[in-house]
């Protein structure tokens, strides 16, 4: 029987002579763990924890950006928010931009993945490995297949995110220590590129644009709040931070291939995420109006590598045709969600315009949609003055959508594991922290601009329009 998280922690405590880890992949079964899997965190990392007010065993979150070839490790600080800890250049990834579809296509996964202790592999043939868990429930619902897609060492990839062995020492240890603590799993967010308006405009003709804009919703929830987004799947789509509607007594039940139930999103998440989305839409529309150059849909190369590794590993990037003969790459066929289904599901309003069928060769450009108020939806406004960002923000209108007299099932769970509250709720501001350390880079990265833009006032009647306007 697979070890439970509680048992895993007991096993970890029993094996603490080596400072080590839970469950089977951490050495359960009597086999001693290899020394590479039991290395303590470096004094430099421990010092960084202290600077950033992070406990050694506090939760982590991993973000991956293919085009930039960077892997970020975020860690929870004493405020309960995630702050960036360190940025690692990716040594090698294979395939092209776009999600993993089928076994053998060399694509690396894109999406949201839950990493449990049993997905940690200390005995990998590629030094140390963390299995992404592909395919997840979203991938399976969309008939995607493949297995053993990892973050591992050895700088060699066939559908994996390959790091150097030295990098994996740190990444594996950070994951291990968080799983020893109160975190029973951690989240990997894998993106094709940083989800900025500039990058979306550059890739606006990609056949994967609808999929990427769906990922951007989860990205925006995280960047706006620094809280791990709660991820569900219904109607073959990701849903983020869904909570039960007011006056609903049944728990949410998400069926990856079934219809989405009615749900609401906590105002502490809606408000900053919506403000970010609106600002990004304005910038994106201007870039498209300025006719910024469009990136090629396919590079013709087998993946990428961070430029810091090019002198060390010359000749690693080769034409994709050498390793994968052209077969007419299959694109995902995702049916559209109607703007309003028979009972007015909120999922339709949030994501209705996101997946309308469009020819792959045409640019998908956001266009205004007139604000409408659908039957069965209550638009409630609340006031709030604090945002979980590094800078203070002016008071803005927060908009909460709630469906009246809903009988749809729900699951009572808020994004930060508190009892859902739909009245005005303030979130403590995140204190400034030292800049993230870039492993293998000469200088620290600049601070993100996403938290610096003062969000505009959001009219109550515009909420449905703004969340649906993701064409």
PyMOL commands that set and color helices and strands:
alter all, ss='L'
color gray80, all
select helices_A, chain A and resi 5-14+16-18+24-26+35-37+43-51+117-119+137-141+165-180+197-202+209-225+267-289+307-309+320-323+346-351+460-468
alter helices_A, ss='H'
color red, helices_A
select strands_A, chain A and resi 60-65+70-76+82-89+92-93+111-116+120-121+129-131+150-152+161-162+185-191+231-234+237-240+377-384+396-403+437-439
alter strands_A, ss='S'
color yellow, strands_A
deselect
rebuild
show_as cartoon
